């Protein structure tokens, strides 16, 4: 009787173990199948950036990078595969420069300066040099290039006796009196961002980036300087416009530069600016069936 009892116990135990083993096996196979069935796909990114901006133009003719100012940005990138993306971005940046930073004696004597707030919106195409797949350590890094088109607003101003004065309403180059057909410039302009960057994937959801993009613009009045002096006699003697169109008199009242027809700026070349920034992005992702190999 003990023998049969022992055999019954062994058979009963085996019956319990076999279903448990089958359940574990089925779960493992199902998990493996799920892993094989779907693969991670990056659909896009939301990102924020912080960096520095710099101006190039009539007050910075040597493209010196010695007076950077802060810049902030945000963007959404729609990803089309692992190499190509389209980005909608927005930036706020401060720009400014002064003739006092120049090594050119004429510019130092000209003594002009400006500051401006930039609000920019652009659409850009991004191309990765390497396959970029968040979550895959073998494809977690890539350099990229970016090219796009955008619009931005600007409104240059300067300070005199500690007072902030917007320059466009003053018509410092005769725009308000129609001198030689000159008209007030528009404070909305076009920009062409062209740049390079790198991206590094930190986790399935987070990426880090660094980018430098140059902006070619459609305006030569980012700094309120473009053509020639119109002569101080055309301004009201007591007006702020008279002072800010020719600030050389602040350095030497007896030898002003602001003689009619004398060069004040260089109208043959548009103003430009550059933004260098670091960014952190959040990946928008999904899963799909892997392609056959």
Secondary structure as UniProt FT lines:
FT   HELIX           2..37
FT   STRAND          38..57
FT   TURN            58..59
FT   TURN            61..62
FT   STRAND          69..80
FT   TURN            81..83
FT   STRAND          84..98
FT   HELIX           99..101
FT   HELIX           105..110
FT   STRAND          113..128
FT   TURN            134..135
FT   HELIX           137..139
FT   STRAND          141..153
FT   STRAND          157..160
FT   TURN            161..162
FT   STRAND          163..166
FT   HELIX           168..170
FT   TURN            171..173
FT   HELIX           175..177
FT   HELIX           179..181
FT   STRAND          188..201
FT   STRAND          206..217
FT   TURN            222..223
FT   HELIX           232..234
FT   TURN            237..238
FT   HELIX           240..245
FT   HELIX           247..250
FT   TURN            253..254
FT   TURN            260..261
FT   TURN            267..268
FT   STRAND          272..289
//
